[in-house]
Amino acid sequence: MTATSDYTSPTSEISETIGGPSFAVISGAQVQRVLQGRERQIVELVEATYRLHSAGDSVNPPSYFLRFPDRPSARIIALPASIGGQVRVDGVKWISSFPENIAAGIPRASAVLILNDHDTGYPFACLESSIISATRTAAHAASAAAWLSRGRRAHRNVGFFGAGLIARYIHTFLVATGWSFREIGVHDLSVDSAAGLSRHFTQSGASGRVIVHDSAEGLIRSSDLVVFATTAGQPHVTDPGWFEHNPLVLHVSLRDLAPEIMLGSSNIVDDVDHCLRANTSPHLTEQLTGNREFLDGTLDDVMGGRITPATDRPVIFSPFGLGVLDLSVGKYVYREVARAGDLRVVDDFFYERRRH
Ligand SMILES: NC(=O)c1ccc[n+]([C@@H]2O[C@H](COP(=O)([O-])OP(=O)(O)OC[C@H]3O[C@@H](n4cnc5c(N)ncnc54)[C@H](O)[C@@H]3O)[C@@H](O)[C@H]2O)c1
């Protein structure tokens, strides 16, 4: 059974609640209990959602970036979206990125996801969403790794460029979807972060020799699967020569690679219009060249057999990250928590129920 077929008929969440609209709060602990160990199901769910989106059964406007003159490194992004199919839900992810949090000992990103009922518009749940966000990102990355590595030699060495939470989740999803590695390389500007992630790999019993690379070049040249998960705001990897072994690159952090590298590679994105915004590397490449010819297509094109990933050049997957993926995973979590009878409904949340 796939994750998507877990959904019952798409009736209104609200009509299921006797006495009118209700509102539930789902904690990070509840989210994690639902998602942990279900990596393969979530990859299937994310792929199904992505297919729905590509078929036009979604509304996914551009993300809105809230920035602050007094805190230039911080941002909060709103990702409103609506997804059809059997998921049938609207909503918004509201995700903060405060990189200075790391020095204070807490994760950079924090998030909530609001789910709105398809038929009435009423919000019916608020979910802790940093786990949902990391999960859907890792699931999408694992899906891309599987589809884009077809026809290539087996990937034996993975390199994590940027050693935070997202790198950890992506490794978990790669392993859960069948990857095993001879070497796991780690590179980070922060010695502590590199040490923390490599300690996690060692202590969690990950297979493969764990190597911390002081040099960015060393990491890339020794990895045939490279995962970028940094917080870099502008390109810092500029030498195409580092990629002459034609690695598969999961460019999850979107802003690490200079246009010269994009231009020498096969480029796959999740959604063209989304990805060519907000000064991502694909966006900078479009600005430099004045066209989109450097883009080969989307992951859906690859999944649908309309394009075959190149094997004679580096392949770079740049996923902007779509709100519809958060909605799908969030609705899945909601359903599972409800099915277990564990929904924590806030009594009287919607209080003014009569018009007159
Ligand atoms: N595309 C998507 O859908 C998607 C979804 C979620 C997160 N992300 C992105 O993934 C990235 C990582 O997120 P996280 O939560 O793991 O962040 P994090 O802050 O936990 O870790 C990021 C790490 O990158 C390191 N770093 C920053 N600049 C670097 C550089 N130039 N070279 C080497 N290391 C560098 C930092 O020291 C830090 O350890 C963020 O940019 C985030 O926006 C993308």
The ligand as an SDF file (V2000), in Angstrom:
LIG
                    3D

 44 48  0  0  0  0  0  0  0  0999 V2000
   15.3060   23.5100   -1.3870 N   0  0  0  0  0  0  0  0  0  0  0  0
   14.5480   23.1710   -0.3850 C   0  0  0  0  0  0  0  0  0  0  0  0
   13.4380   22.6770   -0.5250 O   0  0  0  0  0  0  0  0  0  0  0  0
   15.0500   23.3660    1.0180 C   0  0  0  0  0  0  0  0  0  0  0  0
   14.2630   22.9400    2.0990 C   0  0  0  0  0  0  0  0  0  0  0  0
   14.7640   23.0740    3.4010 C   0  0  0  0  0  0  0  0  0  0  0  0
   16.0170   23.6770    3.5970 C   0  0  0  0  0  0  0  0  0  0  0  0
   16.7220   24.1140    2.5120 N   0  0  0  0  0  0  0  0  0  0  0  0
   18.0080   24.7580    2.6750 C   0  0  0  0  0  0  0  0  0  0  0  0
   18.9480   23.8240    3.1670 O   0  0  0  0  0  0  0  0  0  0  0  0
   19.9990   24.5480    3.7640 C   0  0  0  0  0  0  0  0  0  0  0  0
   20.5070   23.8400    5.0030 C   0  0  0  0  0  0  0  0  0  0  0  0
   19.5160   23.8750    6.0150 O   0  0  0  0  0  0  0  0  0  0  0  0
   19.8600   23.3710    7.5080 P   0  0  0  0  0  0  0  0  0  0  0  0
   18.5950   23.4640    8.2840 O   0  0  0  0  0  0  0  0  0  0  0  0
   20.5840   22.1060    7.4470 O   0  0  0  0  0  0  0  0  0  0  0  0
   20.8250   24.5490    7.9650 O   0  0  0  0  0  0  0  0  0  0  0  0
   21.8830   24.5600    9.1680 P   0  0  0  0  0  0  0  0  0  0  0  0
   22.0450   25.9840    9.5290 O   0  0  0  0  0  0  0  0  0  0  0  0
   21.4850   23.5620   10.2030 O   0  0  0  0  0  0  0  0  0  0  0  0
   23.2370   24.0360    8.4840 O   0  0  0  0  0  0  0  0  0  0  0  0
   23.8430   24.7340    7.4330 C   0  0  0  0  0  0  0  0  0  0  0  0
   25.3330   24.5400    7.5490 C   0  0  0  0  0  0  0  0  0  0  0  0
   25.9520   25.1230    6.3880 O   0  0  0  0  0  0  0  0  0  0  0  0
   27.2010   25.6450    6.8050 C   0  0  0  0  0  0  0  0  0  0  0  0
   27.6710   26.5940    5.8090 N   0  0  0  0  0  0  0  0  0  0  0  0
   27.1830   27.8200    5.5230 C   0  0  0  0  0  0  0  0  0  0  0  0
   27.8700   28.3770    4.5080 N   0  0  0  0  0  0  0  0  0  0  0  0
   28.8170   27.4730    4.1370 C   0  0  0  0  0  0  0  0  0  0  0  0
   29.8170   27.4540    3.1440 C   0  0  0  0  0  0  0  0  0  0  0  0
   29.9920   28.4930    2.3170 N   0  0  0  0  0  0  0  0  0  0  0  0
   30.6210   26.3620    3.0440 N   0  0  0  0  0  0  0  0  0  0  0  0
   30.4450   25.3110    3.8860 C   0  0  0  0  0  0  0  0  0  0  0  0
   29.5040   25.2710    4.8430 N   0  0  0  0  0  0  0  0  0  0  0  0
   28.6940   26.3430    4.9720 C   0  0  0  0  0  0  0  0  0  0  0  0
   26.9260   26.2440    8.1670 C   0  0  0  0  0  0  0  0  0  0  0  0
   28.1190   26.4000    8.9160 O   0  0  0  0  0  0  0  0  0  0  0  0
   25.9630   25.2170    8.7670 C   0  0  0  0  0  0  0  0  0  0  0  0
   26.6400   24.2570    9.5480 O   0  0  0  0  0  0  0  0  0  0  0  0
   19.4720   25.9750    3.9980 C   0  0  0  0  0  0  0  0  0  0  0  0
   20.0400   26.8520    3.0390 O   0  0  0  0  0  0  0  0  0  0  0  0
   18.0030   25.8460    3.7290 C   0  0  0  0  0  0  0  0  0  0  0  0
   17.4320   27.0340    3.2370 O   0  0  0  0  0  0  0  0  0  0  0  0
   16.2730   23.9670    1.2400 C   0  0  0  0  0  0  0  0  0  0  0  0
  1  2  1  0
  2  3  2  0
  2  4  1  0
  4  5  1  0
  4 44  2  0
  5  6  2  0
  6  7  1  0
  7  8  2  0
  8  9  1  0
  8 44  1  0
  9 10  1  0
  9 42  1  0
 10 11  1  0
 11 12  1  0
 11 40  1  0
 12 13  1  0
 13 14  1  0
 14 15  2  0
 14 16  1  0
 14 17  1  0
 17 18  1  0
 18 19  2  0
 18 20  1  0
 18 21  1  0
 21 22  1  0
 22 23  1  0
 23 24  1  0
 23 38  1  0
 24 25  1  0
 25 26  1  0
 25 36  1  0
 26 27  1  0
 26 35  1  0
 27 28  2  0
 28 29  1  0
 29 30  1  0
 29 35  2  0
 30 31  1  0
 30 32  2  0
 32 33  1  0
 33 34  2  0
 34 35  1  0
 36 37  1  0
 36 38  1  0
 38 39  1  0
 40 41  1  0
 40 42  1  0
 42 43  1  0
M  CHG  2   8   1  16  -1
M  END
$$$$
